C-alpha cells in the first residue's frame, strides 16, 4: 500500500466519513495492512493531541470563545468512531485490536455509529486469531464500555463459540440484552448463549439483583419448563443451591437466587435429591436462606422423605443459631413431628433441649413446654441428658422442668459473673533519651498514622507516645540539629518526607499526618532566624518582614486557617499545636515544650510546669503561645496557692499567667442540652474560675474547645488522633464527649464509625462517667458495626470497674433515645448482655429498672428483650422489691412475649424480696 492510498484513508478520517473509511480498508491484503499500521498509529497520536488541546480551550475563556472552542472540539471528537473503524480493518494482532476497540476515548462526544461495521470488517478479514480476539475483548469490556460494544462482544462470543469468562459485566450485558424486543419475542430458549451464560449467573457476585427484579427470572423458568429442553431445570436448581452455599458478596446478592428458587416451584422429588445441600444451608447461611432450607426439609419430612434421625441432627444445628424465628420454627416442627415418630420421641425431645441454652428466653420457655408436654415419652437416658442440658435454663424454668422429668434437675452454680477487673495502672514512660530511640519511636508513630483507618479502635495513636516524640524532636532540634537530621533521614525517606520542607501541607485539607510530616521536615531543615512566619501564624502584623519574604505565604496560611476553622474544637487545637511546633522549629526554636504531660492521661503537674517556666526565665527564652495555653489546660483544676506564689516570683508574663491559674483554680466547661432537641443538641460553654483566669475569647484554645460543634460537618478527616482528645483537657472528659456525640447518630443509620474509637479512651479517663459520656455510649451501643458496639461495651466495663457507671442515668438515657428512635434495642440489648455477663450486671440492672417505667408506658420494638435481660441481671444481683409500672403491666390480660417476660421479672423480684 503506497502513501497515496493512506492519504485517501486520512482524508476519509478527517471528514469523519464512515463509508469512505470502510471502502478504504476493505479488501486489503496482509502486506497492504502492514504498510498502513505505522501511519495509522501516528495519525492516532496526532488526534489524541488535538483532542487534548481542544479540551484545554474550554477553560478560562469567554462565552463567545467557548462556543467556538466547543465547535472545534466537536469536529475532533467526530473523527473518533471513524478512527476506531479504520483500526478494525488495518491493525494486526488480537492484543492491540482489543485495546483499540475498547478505548473509551473513541466514544466521547455525540457518537451515533454502532459496532456493526467493525464486526463486519473483522469477519471479512477471516483472521485465524478471531477467537483469541474475542477472548481478549470479553476480558476487557466493563460497565463503562458503550452498550453497542458490549453487545458486539456478545455476538462474537456466540459466533466463535468461545466460553464466556466469569465476569459480572458480561453477565449484566447478556441479561440486559434479553430485555430487547427481538430476544423477548423469540424467547430466551432460542438464545445461543443461554447454556454458557446461565452457570455464570451463579458463579459471579454482584448480579443477584438481576434475578431479584424484573421479568428475567420468569423468562429463565419459562426456558427451563418449555419444550425442547433448551435449559434443563437441574441446571437452574443446582446453580441456585451452589450460589446460596457460596454466600458472600453483598447483602442483597442472595435475594435473587432465593426468588428464582421460589419461581421454580421445586417438586418433592427434586428437593429429595438435594437434601445434603439443603442441610448444609442450615449451619451458617443468612437467616432468609436458612429459613428456606428449613421449610423445604420440613416439607420432605412431612412427605416421609426425611427421617427422624436426620431431623434430630439438623435440630441441633438450627437451635445453635441465635435467630429466634428459626428456633421458633424448628420447635414448631418438632411439636408436630413427635406424634408422627413416637419411636423417636426421646431423641427428638433431647434435640429440642439444645434450645435451653438459647439467648432468647422465649425460645427456652417454648422448648421447656414442649418437653413437659411429651415427658411421658422420654426414656430414662433421655431424661438424664435433658436434666444436664437444663442447667442452662433460668431458675424459674428449671423448677418447672424438674417435676416433669421425674428427677431432680441439677442446679448450676448460682454465683454471678465476677466483677470486671480494674484496668492496669498506666505509668509514664521516661523521656526519649537518644537520637536512635527517637528515630525508632518516630517510625512507629508514622506507621500507625499512615494506616488510613478512620476511628479504628485497634490502630489509634498512643497520646503519650506522640507527646514523647514531639518533646524529643523539639529538644534535639535545639541542641543537636545535625545529629537529628542524620538520625531521622532514613525514616523520613521511607515515608516520602522532604528534609527541610515545612509548608508542603499548608494549603491542603487539614490532616494530622500532613501536619506531622511538615513538623518533621522543619526539624530537619535550617533555622530561619527571621520569626515573622511564627508571628504571622499567631495573627500579628509583620511590618518588618524581609523584602525577600514569600509573597504567597499569607495566602497559603489563610487557606490553612479557613480549613482549620471548619474542624471541631479538639481537632483545631491539635492542628494548631502541630503547626505551631512546625513554624517554631523553622523560625524560633526553643529548648523544650512546656505542655508535655507528666501523667499518662494528659495531666501536667503544676510543680513541673512551674519549674519549666523558671528554667525558661533564667535562660531568657519565651514558650510558644499555644504550647503555654495547652499547658495551663492540662493542670489540675484545684487551686494551689503555694505554687502560685512561686510562679508569681518568676517575673515573666508566662509566670504571671500561671500564677493566676494556680491562685483561683483552672477554668472549667459545662455542657448543656437544650430542652426538646435531639441527642446531638449539646452546647459547651467556658466558665472561668475567677476574673483573673482567662475566659473563652481571650484564650484561643479555651475558646475553640468550648465552641459548639457543627453537626453538618464531618467529625474528623483523619481520625487516628481522636485518641488524643481526652489529653487536651484531662479535667473535662464530658467536654470531649460532647464533641464526639455530634457524629454518633451516623453509627445507627449508616456504616460510618466516626467517633467510636475514643469512647473507650474517655471511659478510662479518671473522673469520667457523666451524662454526656453515657449518652455517647448509649448511641454507640446501637451502632451498625459490631466492632463499634464492642467499643461501647469496653467503655461500660471500664466505668463499672472504676465504680463510675451510673446505671440509673444510663437507663434514663436509653429510654429517651429509644423514644426518639435514635437507638435500636435489637442491637443495644445484646451489647448490654455482654457487659452484664462480664461483671457489670448490677449497673445494667439499675439501667433496666430505671428504663422500665417509661418504656412500658409506650413499649418500643423489642422491649421484651430488654425485660428478659433485666430478669437475668436481677437474678444475679439478688434484686427485690416492686416496680409499680411493671406490676401493673404484668397484670394485663394477654399472652404476648412482652407480657410473659414482664411476669417472669415480676415473679423474680417478688421472690427475692
C-alpha positions in Angstrom: 0.0 0.0 0.0 1.5 3.4 -1.0 1.4 6.6 0.8 -1.2 7.9 -1.6 -3.5 5.1 -0.5 -3.1 6.1 3.1 -3.8 9.6 2.1 -7.2 8.5 0.9 -7.8 6.9 4.3 -6.6 10.1 6.0 -9.0 12.3 4.0 -11.9 10.0 5.0 -10.8 10.2 8.6 -10.6 14.0 8.5 -14.1 14.1 7.1 -15.4 11.5 9.6 -16.9 9.7 6.6 -17.5 6.1 7.8 -18.5 4.9 4.4 -15.3 6.2 2.9 -13.2 4.7 5.7 -14.9 1.4 5.2 -14.2 1.4 1.5 -10.5 2.4 2.1 -9.8 -0.6 4.3 -12.0 -3.3 2.7 -10.3 -6.0 0.7 -6.8 -5.2 1.9 -4.2 -7.9 1.8 -1.9 -8.7 4.6 1.0 -6.7 3.1 -1.1 -3.7 2.5 -2.4 -3.7 6.1 1.1 -4.0 7.4 2.2 -0.9 5.5 -0.7 1.2 6.9 -0.2 0.3 10.6 2.5 2.9 11.4 0.8 5.8 9.6 -2.4 4.9 11.4 -0.7 4.9 14.7 0.9 8.3 14.0 -2.5 9.7 13.0 -3.9 8.3 16.2 -1.3 10.2 18.3 -2.0 13.4 16.4 -5.7 13.0 17.0 -5.1 12.5 20.7 -3.0 15.7 20.9 -5.7 17.7 19.0 -8.4 16.3 21.3 -6.4 17.3 24.4 -5.8 20.8 23.1 -9.5 21.2 22.2 -10.4 20.3 25.8 -7.9 22.9 27.2 -9.6 25.7 25.2 -12.8 25.3 27.2 -11.2 26.6 30.4 -10.8 30.2 31.3 -12.5 31.5 28.1 -15.3 33.9 27.5 -18.7 32.8 26.2 -18.0 33.5 22.5 -14.6 31.9 22.6 -16.1 28.9 24.5 -18.8 28.4 21.8 -16.1 28.4 19.1 -14.0 26.0 21.1 -16.9 23.7 21.5 -17.4 23.6 17.8 -13.8 22.8 17.2 -13.9 20.0 19.8 -17.0 18.5 18.2 -15.2 18.2 14.9 -12.2 16.5 16.6 -14.5 14.1 18.6 -16.5 13.2 15.5 -13.3 11.6 14.0 -13.0 9.1 16.9 -15.5 6.5 15.7 -14.1 6.6 12.2 -10.6 6.1 13.5 -11.8 3.1 15.5 -13.4 1.6 12.3 -10.1 2.1 10.5 -8.2 0.3 13.2 -10.6 -2.7 12.9 -9.6 -3.0 9.2 -5.9 -2.3 9.5 -4.4 -3.3 12.8 -2.9 -6.8 13.2 -2.8 -8.9 16.4 -5.5 -9.6 18.9 -4.0 -7.7 21.9 -3.6 -4.4 20.1 -7.0 -4.7 18.4 -8.7 -5.4 21.8 -7.1 -2.3 23.3 -8.1 -0.3 20.3 -11.7 -1.4 20.0 -12.4 -0.8 23.7 -10.6 2.5 24.1 -13.2 4.9 25.7 -11.7 8.0 24.1 -13.1 7.0 20.7 -16.7 7.3 22.1 -16.6 10.8 23.6 -18.9 13.2 22.1 -22.2 12.7 20.2 -21.4 9.3 18.9 -24.2 7.7 16.9 -22.5 4.9 15.0 -22.9 1.2 16.0 -20.4 -1.6 16.4 -21.8 -3.5 13.4 -19.3 -2.1 10.9 -16.3 -3.2 13.0 -17.7 -6.7 13.3 -18.2 -7.0 9.5 -14.7 -5.9 8.9 -13.3 -8.5 11.3 -15.4 -11.2 9.7 -14.2 -10.2 6.2 -10.5 -10.5 7.2 -11.0 -14.2 8.2 -8.2 -13.8 10.7 -7.1 -17.0 12.5 -6.9 -15.1 15.7 -10.6 -14.1 15.8 -11.3 -16.5 18.8 -8.3 -15.1 20.7 -9.5 -11.5 19.9 -12.9 -12.5 21.3 -11.4 -13.7 24.5 -9.4 -10.5 24.9 -12.4 -8.4 24.2 -14.6 -10.3 26.7 -11.9 -9.8 29.4 -11.7 -6.0 28.8 -15.3 -4.8 28.5 -16.9 -3.4 31.6 -19.9 -1.5 32.7 -18.4 1.8 31.4 -18.0 0.3 27.9 -20.5 1.6 25.4 -23.6 -0.6 25.0 -23.1 -1.3 21.3 -19.5 -2.5 22.0 -20.7 -4.9 24.8 -23.5 -6.3 22.6 -21.0 -6.8 19.8 -18.7 -8.8 22.1 -21.7 -11.0 23.0 -22.3 -11.6 19.2 -18.7 -12.6 18.8 -19.0 -15.0 21.7 -22.0 -16.6 20.1 -20.4 -16.7 16.7 -17.0 -18.1 17.7 -18.2 -20.4 20.5 -15.7 -19.0 23.0 -16.6 -19.8 26.6 -17.5 -16.5 28.3 -15.2 -15.6 31.2 -16.9 -15.4 34.7 -17.3 -11.6 34.8 -20.2 -9.7 36.2 -20.0 -7.1 33.5 -20.6 -9.7 30.8 -23.5 -11.3 32.7 -25.2 -8.0 33.1 -24.8 -7.2 29.5 -26.3 -10.5 28.5 -29.3 -10.1 30.8 -29.9 -6.5 29.6 -29.9 -7.7 26.0 -32.5 -10.3 26.8 -34.9 -7.4 27.5 -34.8 -6.3 23.9 -37.8 -6.8 21.8 -36.2 -9.3 19.4 -34.9 -11.6 22.2 -38.1 -11.3 24.2 -40.3 -12.2 21.2 -38.2 -15.2 20.3 -38.0 -16.4 23.8 -34.9 -16.9 26.0 -34.7 -20.5 25.0 -33.5 -19.6 21.5 -30.6 -17.5 22.8 -27.3 -19.2 21.6 -25.5 -18.1 24.8 -28.1 -19.4 27.2 -26.3 -22.6 28.2 -23.0 -20.8 28.5 -24.2 -17.8 30.5 -26.7 -19.4 33.0 -23.9 -21.0 35.0 -22.2 -17.6 35.3 -25.3 -16.2 36.9 -24.5 -18.2 39.9 -20.7 -18.2 39.7 -20.0 -14.4 40.0 -21.0 -11.9 42.6 -22.9 -8.6 42.2 -25.5 -10.0 39.8 -28.2 -11.1 42.3 -30.3 -8.1 41.6 -30.8 -9.2 38.0 -32.8 -12.1 39.3 -34.4 -10.2 42.1 -36.1 -7.5 40.0 -37.7 -7.6 36.6 -39.0 -10.4 34.4 -35.7 -12.1 33.7 -36.2 -14.7 36.4 -39.6 -15.7 35.0 -38.1 -16.0 31.5 -35.4 -18.3 32.8 -38.0 -20.5 34.4 -40.1 -20.5 31.2 -37.0 -21.6 29.2 -36.4 -24.4 31.7 -40.0 -25.6 31.7 -40.5 -25.2 27.9 -40.4 -27.9 25.3 -37.2 -28.7 23.5 -35.0 -28.9 26.6 -33.2 -25.7 25.9 -32.3 -25.4 29.6 -32.6 -28.3 32.0 -34.3 -27.5 35.3 -31.4 -29.2 37.1 -29.0 -26.6 35.8 -31.1 -23.8 37.4 -31.8 -25.6 40.6 -28.2 -26.8 41.2 -26.9 -23.3 40.3 -29.2 -21.7 42.8 -28.1 -24.0 45.6 -24.4 -23.6 44.7 -24.8 -19.8 44.9 -26.6 -19.9 48.2 -24.0 -22.3 49.6 -21.2 -20.0 48.5 -22.7 -17.0 50.2 -20.5 -13.9 50.4 -20.9 -10.8 48.2 -23.2 -8.0 49.1 -26.2 -8.4 51.4 -28.7 -8.3 48.5 -26.9 -10.8 46.2 -28.8 -13.8 47.6 -32.3 -12.4 47.3 -32.3 -13.0 43.5 -31.4 -16.7 43.8 -34.0 -17.1 46.6 -36.6 -15.6 44.3 -35.6 -17.9 41.4 -35.9 -20.9 43.7 -39.4 -19.9 44.6 -40.4 -19.4 41.0 -39.1 -22.8 40.1 -41.7 -24.4 42.3 -39.4 -27.3 43.2 -41.1 -30.6 43.5 -40.7 -33.0 46.3 -38.7 -35.4 44.2 -36.3 -32.6 43.2 -35.9 -31.4 46.7 -35.3 -35.0 48.0 -32.4 -35.4 45.6 -30.7 -32.3 47.2 -31.1 -33.0 50.9 -27.4 -32.6 51.5 -27.2 -29.1 50.0 -30.3 -28.0 51.9 -28.9 -29.4 55.2 -25.6 -27.5 54.7 -27.5 -24.3 54.3 -28.8 -24.5 57.9 -25.5 -24.0 59.6 -24.2 -20.6 58.7 -26.2 -19.2 55.8 -28.1 -15.9 56.2 -31.4 -16.2 58.0 -33.6 -15.9 54.9 -31.6 -18.7 53.2 -31.7 -20.9 56.3 -35.4 -20.4 56.6 -35.9 -21.6 53.0 -33.9 -24.7 53.6 -35.7 -25.3 56.9 -39.1 -25.1 55.1 -38.0 -27.4 52.3 -36.7 -30.1 54.7 -39.9 -29.8 56.7 -41.9 -30.4 53.6 -39.8 -33.5 52.9 -40.2 -34.8 56.4 -44.0 -34.4 56.2 -43.8 -36.4 52.9 -41.8 -39.1 54.6 -38.7 -38.3 52.5 -36.7 -37.1 55.5 -36.0 -39.4 58.5 -36.4 -38.6 62.2 -32.7 -39.2 62.8 -31.8 -36.6 60.2 -34.4 -34.3 61.9 -32.5 -34.7 65.2 -29.2 -33.7 63.6 -30.5 -30.6 61.9 -32.4 -29.6 65.1 -29.1 -29.3 67.0 -27.7 -27.1 64.2 -30.7 -24.8 63.9 -31.1 -24.3 67.7 -27.4 -23.4 67.9 -28.1 -20.3 65.8 -29.0 -17.1 67.5 -32.1 -16.2 65.3 -35.3 -16.5 67.4 -37.5 -17.0 64.3 -35.6 -20.0 63.1 -35.6 -21.5 66.6 -39.4 -21.0 66.9 -40.0 -22.6 63.5 -37.8 -25.6 64.5 -39.6 -26.1 67.8 -43.0 -25.8 66.0 -41.7 -28.5 63.6 -40.7 -30.7 66.4 -44.1 -30.3 68.1 -45.7 -31.8 65.0 -43.0 -34.4 64.4 -43.0 -36.0 67.9 -46.5 -37.5 67.5 -45.6 -38.7 63.9 -42.5 -40.5 65.2 -43.4 -41.9 68.6 -40.5 -44.4 68.5 -38.0 -41.5 68.1 -39.8 -39.2 70.6 -37.0 -39.3 73.1 -34.3 -38.4 70.6 -36.4 -35.6 69.2 -37.1 -34.1 72.6 -33.4 -34.4 73.6 -32.5 -32.5 70.5 -35.1 -29.8 71.5 -33.2 -29.5 74.7 -30.5 -27.6 72.8 -32.9 -24.6 73.0 -32.4 -24.5 76.7 -29.1 -22.5 76.1 -30.6 -20.2 73.5 -30.1 -16.5 74.1 -33.9 -15.9 73.8 -35.7 -16.7 77.0 -38.9 -17.2 75.0 -37.3 -19.9 72.9 -36.0 -21.7 76.1 -39.5 -21.4 77.6 -41.1 -22.8 74.5 -38.7 -25.8 74.5 -39.5 -26.4 78.2 -43.2 -26.5 77.5 -42.6 -29.0 74.6 -40.6 -31.3 76.8 -43.1 -31.1 79.6 -46.0 -31.8 77.3 -44.4 -35.0 76.0 -42.5 -36.0 79.1 -44.3 -39.4 79.2 -42.5 -40.4 76.0 -39.0 -39.9 77.5 -36.7 -42.8 78.3 -34.6 -42.6 81.5 -31.5 -41.9 79.4 -33.2 -39.1 77.5 -34.5 -37.6 80.8 -31.0 -37.7 82.3 -29.5 -35.9 79.3 -32.2 -33.3 79.4 -31.5 -32.7 83.1 -27.9 -31.9 82.2 -28.9 -29.6 79.5 -31.4 -27.9 81.8 -28.5 -26.4 83.7 -28.6 -23.6 81.1 -32.2 -22.7 81.9 -33.2 -19.8 84.1 -34.1 -20.8 87.7 -37.9 -20.5 87.2 -37.9 -22.8 84.1 -35.7 -25.3 85.9 -38.3 -25.6 88.6 -41.0 -26.3 86.0 -38.9 -28.9 84.2 -37.7 -30.9 87.2 -41.0 -32.5 88.3 -42.0 -33.2 84.7 -38.9 -35.3 84.2 -39.4 -37.1 87.5 -35.9 -36.5 88.6 -34.1 -33.7 90.4 -32.7 -31.2 87.9 -29.2 -30.3 89.0 -29.0 -26.6 89.6 -25.9 -24.8 88.3 -23.6 -22.8 90.4 -25.6 -19.7 91.1 -22.6 -17.4 91.5 -22.9 -14.3 89.3 -20.1 -13.4 87.0 -17.0 -11.8 88.7 -16.8 -8.1 88.6 -14.8 -6.5 85.7 -11.1 -6.2 86.5 -9.7 -2.8 87.1 -7.7 -1.6 84.1 -4.0 -1.9 84.7 -2.4 1.2 86.1 -0.6 3.2 83.4 2.7 4.7 84.3 4.5 7.5 82.5 7.4 6.4 80.4 10.7 8.1 80.7 11.5 10.8 78.1 13.3 9.7 74.9 17.0 9.5 75.8 18.8 9.1 72.5 18.5 10.0 68.8 18.4 6.3 67.9 15.4 5.8 70.2 13.8 8.9 68.7 14.2 7.6 65.2 12.6 4.3 66.2 9.6 6.0 68.0 9.1 8.3 65.0 9.0 5.4 62.6 6.4 3.6 64.7 4.3 6.7 65.0 4.3 7.4 61.3 3.4 3.8 60.6 0.3 4.0 62.8 -0.8 7.3 61.3 -0.5 6.1 57.7 -2.8 3.2 58.3 -5.7 5.2 56.9 -8.2 3.6 59.3 -10.9 6.0 60.4 -11.6 5.9 64.1 -10.2 2.4 64.4 -10.1 1.2 68.0 -7.2 -1.1 67.1 -5.0 1.5 65.2 -5.0 4.5 67.4 -2.1 6.8 68.1 -1.0 6.5 71.7 -1.1 10.0 73.2 1.9 9.6 75.5 3.9 8.3 72.5 3.0 11.3 70.4 3.9 13.7 73.2 7.3 11.9 73.8 8.2 12.3 70.1 7.2 15.9 70.0 9.2 16.8 73.1 12.2 14.9 71.9 12.1 16.4 68.4 11.9 20.0 69.8 14.7 19.4 72.3 17.0 17.6 69.8 16.4 20.3 67.1 17.6 22.9 69.6 20.6 21.0 71.0 21.9 18.9 68.1 20.1 19.6 64.8 22.8 17.9 62.6 22.6 14.8 64.7 18.8 14.9 64.5 19.0 15.2 60.7 21.3 12.2 60.5 19.0 10.1 62.7 15.7 10.9 61.0 16.8 11.0 57.4 16.3 7.2 56.8 12.9 7.3 58.5 11.7 10.3 56.5 13.0 8.9 53.2 10.8 5.8 53.7 7.7 7.9 54.2 8.5 10.4 51.4 9.0 13.4 53.7 11.4 16.0 52.3 14.2 17.3 54.6 13.6 20.9 55.5 10.1 21.0 53.9 7.8 22.7 56.4 5.0 24.1 54.3 4.1 21.3 51.8 0.7 20.7 53.6 0.0 24.3 54.4 -2.6 24.6 51.6 -4.1 21.1 51.8 -7.1 19.9 53.7 -6.2 19.8 57.4 -4.7 16.4 58.1 -2.8 15.5 61.2 -0.5 13.2 59.3 0.4 16.0 56.9 1.0 18.4 59.8 3.3 15.8 61.4 5.2 15.4 58.1 5.7 19.2 57.9 6.8 19.2 61.5 9.5 16.6 61.0 10.6 18.4 57.8 11.0 21.6 59.7 13.0 19.8 62.4 15.5 18.6 59.7 15.9 21.9 57.9 17.9 25.0 58.5 16.7 27.6 61.1 15.4 30.8 59.5 16.1 33.3 62.3 13.5 35.7 61.0 10.5 34.8 63.1 7.8 36.6 61.1 6.3 33.3 60.0 5.6 32.3 63.6 4.3 35.8 64.4 2.0 35.8 61.3 0.8 32.4 62.4 -0.4 34.0 65.7 -2.1 36.7 63.7 0.4 39.5 64.4 1.3 42.1 61.7 4.8 41.6 60.2 5.7 45.1 59.1 9.4 44.4 59.5 9.2 41.3 57.2 12.2 40.9 54.9 11.8 42.0 51.3 12.6 38.6 50.0 9.8 37.0 52.0 7.5 34.6 50.2 4.6 36.7 48.8 2.3 33.7 48.8 2.9 32.7 52.4 -0.1 34.8 53.6 -2.4 33.2 51.0 -1.4 29.6 52.0 -1.7 30.4 55.7 -5.2 31.9 55.1 -6.3 28.8 53.3 -5.0 26.7 56.1 -6.8 28.8 58.7 -10.0 28.5 56.7 -9.8 24.7 56.6 -8.9 24.5 60.3 -11.9 26.7 61.3 -14.2 24.1 59.8 -13.0 21.4 62.2 -14.3 20.7 65.7 -12.6 22.3 68.6 -10.3 19.4 69.7 -9.2 18.9 66.1 -8.5 22.6 65.7 -6.4 22.6 68.9 -4.3 19.6 67.7 -3.7 21.1 64.3 -2.6 24.5 65.7 -0.3 22.7 68.2 1.4 20.8 65.4 1.6 23.8 63.1 3.0 26.0 65.9 5.8 23.5 66.5 6.5 23.4 62.8 6.8 27.2 62.5 8.7 27.3 65.8 11.3 24.8 64.7 11.8 26.7 61.4 11.8 30.3 62.8 12.2 30.5 66.6 13.4 27.2 68.2 13.1 26.8 71.9 14.9 24.2 74.2 11.7 22.4 75.3 7.9 22.1 75.2 6.3 23.2 78.4 2.9 21.4 77.8 4.4 17.8 77.8 2.2 15.9 80.2 3.6 14.2 83.3 0.8 11.6 83.6 -0.5 9.1 81.0 -3.9 10.7 80.9 -2.5 14.1 79.9 -2.4 15.8 83.2 0.5 18.1 83.8 1.8 18.6 87.4 1.7 22.2 88.4 5.1 21.9 90.1 6.7 20.6 86.9 5.2 23.4 84.8 6.4 26.0 87.4 9.9 24.5 87.1 9.9 24.6 83.3 8.9 28.3 83.3 11.6 29.1 85.8 14.2 27.5 83.5 12.8 29.5 80.6 13.1 32.7 82.5 16.6 32.0 83.6 17.7 31.1 80.1 15.9 34.1 78.6 13.5 32.3 76.2 9.7 32.5 75.9 7.5 29.5 75.5 5.4 29.3 72.4 1.9 30.8 72.9 -0.3 27.7 72.2 2.1 25.5 74.0 1.7 27.6 77.1 -2.1 27.7 76.7 -2.3 23.9 76.4 0.0 23.5 79.5 -2.5 25.6 81.5 -5.4 23.5 80.3 -3.6 20.3 81.4 -3.3 21.5 85.0 -5.4 20.0 87.8 -8.5 22.2 88.4 -7.8 22.8 92.2 -6.1 26.0 93.3 -2.5 25.7 94.7 -1.7 29.0 96.5 1.9 28.0 97.4 2.9 27.2 93.9 1.1 30.4 92.8 3.5 32.4 94.9 6.4 30.6 93.4 5.1 31.2 89.9 4.5 34.9 90.6 8.1 35.2 91.6 9.3 34.1 88.1 8.8 37.6 86.8 7.8 36.7 83.3 4.4 37.0 81.5 4.2 33.3 81.3 4.8 33.0 85.1 2.2 35.6 85.8 -0.4 33.7 83.8 0.4 30.5 85.6 0.1 32.3 88.9 -3.4 33.4 88.0 -4.5 29.9 87.2 -2.9 28.4 90.4 -4.4 31.1 92.6 -8.0 30.7 91.7 -8.1 27.3 90.0 -8.4 26.4 86.4 -11.3 27.4 84.2 -13.9 24.7 83.6 -16.5 23.9 81.0 -20.2 23.0 81.1 -22.2 21.0 78.6 -25.9 22.0 78.3 -28.5 20.1 76.4 -31.4 22.3 75.2 -34.8 21.0 76.1 -36.8 19.4 73.4 -33.9 18.8 71.0 -32.4 15.5 69.9 -29.4 13.9 71.4 -26.9 16.0 69.3 -28.2 19.3 70.7 -25.2 20.0 73.0 -23.7 23.4 73.9 -20.3 23.5 75.5 -19.5 26.7 77.4 -16.5 28.1 79.3 -16.9 29.1 82.9 -13.9 30.9 84.4 -13.0 30.1 88.0 -12.3 33.8 88.8 -11.9 37.0 86.9 -8.2 36.5 86.9 -8.5 33.3 84.9 -8.7 33.7 81.0 -12.2 33.0 79.7 -13.2 32.0 76.3 -12.4 34.6 73.8 -9.1 35.8 75.4 -7.5 32.3 75.3 -7.7 30.8 71.9 -7.5 27.1 72.8 -10.2 27.5 75.5 -12.4 29.4 73.1 -12.1 26.6 70.4 -12.7 23.8 72.9 -15.9 25.5 74.1 -17.3 26.3 70.6 -20.4 24.1 69.9 -19.6 21.5 67.2 -21.2 21.9 63.8 -23.2 18.7 63.3 -23.3 19.3 59.5 -19.6 18.8 59.1 -17.6 15.5 59.3 -16.1 14.9 62.7 -12.5 14.4 61.7 -10.8 14.0 58.3 -8.2 11.6 59.6 -9.2 10.3 62.9 -6.2 8.3 64.4 -5.5 11.3 66.6 -9.0 11.1 68.1 -7.5 9.2 71.0 -5.5 12.3 71.9 -8.6 14.4 72.6 -9.0 13.5 76.2 -5.4 14.5 76.9 -6.1 18.1 75.7 -8.1 18.9 78.7 -7.9 16.0 81.1 -10.1 17.6 83.7 -13.1 17.9 81.3 -13.9 14.5 79.8 -17.5 15.5 79.4 -16.5 18.3 77.0 -14.7 15.9 74.7 -17.7 13.5 74.8 -19.9 16.4 73.7 -17.8 16.8 70.5 -17.9 13.2 69.6 -21.6 12.8 70.3 -22.4 15.0 67.2 -21.1 12.3 64.9 -22.6 9.2 66.7 -26.1 9.2 65.1 -24.4 8.2 61.9 -23.4 5.0 63.6 -27.0 3.9 63.9 -28.2 4.5 60.4 -25.0 4.1 58.4 -21.8 2.1 58.5 -19.8 5.1 59.5 -17.7 4.6 62.5 -16.8 8.2 63.3 -16.4 8.7 67.0 -16.5 5.3 68.4 -12.7 4.9 68.7 -12.4 7.4 71.5 -15.3 6.3 73.6 -13.2 3.7 75.5 -10.4 6.2 75.9 -12.8 8.7 77.5 -14.2 6.0 79.8 -10.7 5.2 81.1 -10.1 8.8 82.0 -10.2 9.4 85.8 -13.3 11.4 86.7 -15.3 10.4 83.6 -18.8 8.8 83.7 -21.0 11.9 83.4 -24.3 12.0 81.5 -22.7 13.2 78.2 -20.3 10.3 78.1 -23.2 7.9 78.9 -25.2 9.5 76.0 -22.2 8.8 73.7 -22.0 5.2 75.0 -25.8 4.7 74.5 -25.6 5.8 70.9 -22.6 3.6 70.2 -24.4 0.6 71.7 -26.7 0.9 68.7 -24.0 1.2 66.0 -24.4 -0.7 62.8 -20.9 -2.3 63.1 -20.3 -5.0 65.7 -16.8 -3.7 66.4 -18.2 -0.3 67.3 -20.7 -1.9 69.7 -17.8 -3.8 71.3 -16.0 -0.4 71.9 -19.1 0.7 73.8 -19.1 -2.5 75.9 -15.5 -1.9 76.8 -16.4 1.6 77.9 -19.1 0.3 80.1 -16.8 -2.2 81.7 -14.1 0.4 82.3 -16.6 2.7 84.0 -18.0 -0.2 86.1 -14.5 -1.3 87.1 -13.9 2.2 88.4 -17.2 2.5 90.2 -18.2 5.3 87.9 -21.1 3.8 85.9 -24.4 5.3 87.0 -26.9 2.7 85.9 -29.9 5.0 86.5 -28.6 7.7 84.3 -27.8 5.1 81.6 -31.3 3.8 81.8 -32.8 7.2 81.5 -30.7 8.0 78.5 -31.6 4.7 76.9 -35.3 5.5 77.4 -35.0 8.9 75.9 -33.0 7.7 72.9 -35.4 4.8 72.2 -38.4 7.2 72.2 -36.6 9.4 69.7 -35.8 6.4 67.5 -32.1 7.1 67.8 -31.2 3.6 69.1 -32.4 0.1 68.2 -32.9 -2.2 71.1 -32.2 -5.2 68.9 -28.5 -4.0 68.9 -28.4 -2.4 72.3 -29.7 -5.4 74.4 -27.1 -8.0 73.2 -24.3 -5.4 73.9 -25.7 -4.8 77.4 -26.0 -8.6 77.9 -22.3 -8.9 77.1 -21.4 -6.2 79.6 -23.6 -7.8 82.3 -22.0 -11.2 81.6 -18.6 -9.6 82.0 -19.4 -8.4 85.6 -21.4 -5.2 85.2 -24.7 -6.9 86.0 -25.6 -4.6 88.9 -25.2 -1.4 86.9 -27.1 -3.0 83.9 -29.9 -4.0 86.3 -30.1 -0.4 87.6 -30.3 0.8 84.0 -33.1 -1.6 83.1 -35.0 -0.8 86.3 -34.7 2.9 85.5 -35.9 2.4 81.9 -38.9 0.2 82.6 -41.5 2.7 83.9 -41.2 4.9 80.9 -40.8 2.3 78.2 -43.7 0.1 79.5 -46.0 3.1 79.1 -45.2 3.2 75.3 -43.3 0.0 74.5 -40.7 0.3 71.7 -39.8 -2.5 69.4 -38.0 -5.4 71.1 -38.7 -4.2 74.6 -39.2 -7.8 75.6 -35.5 -8.5 75.0 -34.7 -5.7 77.5 -37.1 -7.1 80.1 -35.6 -10.6 79.7 -32.1 -9.1 80.2 -33.4 -7.4 83.4 -34.6 -10.8 84.7 -31.1 -12.2 84.2 -29.4 -9.3 85.9 -31.9 -9.2 88.7 -31.3 -12.8 89.5 -27.5 -12.3 89.6 -27.8 -9.1 91.7 -30.4 -10.5 94.1 -32.7 -7.6 93.4 -36.0 -7.4 95.1 -38.9 -5.0 95.6 -41.7 -3.9 93.4 -41.7 -1.8 90.3 -45.3 -0.4 90.2 -45.3 0.1 86.4 -44.0 -3.5 85.9 -46.6 -4.9 88.3 -49.4 -3.0 86.5 -48.3 -4.1 83.1 -47.8 -7.7 84.0 -51.4 -7.8 85.3 -52.8 -7.1 81.9 -54.6 -9.9 80.0 -52.8 -11.5 77.0 -50.0 -13.8 76.1 -47.5 -11.7 74.2 -43.9 -12.2 74.7 -43.5 -8.8 76.4 -46.3 -9.8 78.9 -44.6 -13.2 79.5 -41.2 -11.6 80.2 -42.8 -8.9 82.4 -44.5 -11.6 84.5 -41.2 -13.5 84.9 -39.4 -10.4 86.1 -42.2 -9.5 88.5 -42.1 -13.0 90.0 -38.3 -12.9 90.3 -38.5 -9.6 92.2 -41.3 -10.8 94.4 -39.4 -14.0 95.3 -36.1 -12.3 96.1 -37.8 -9.6 98.2 
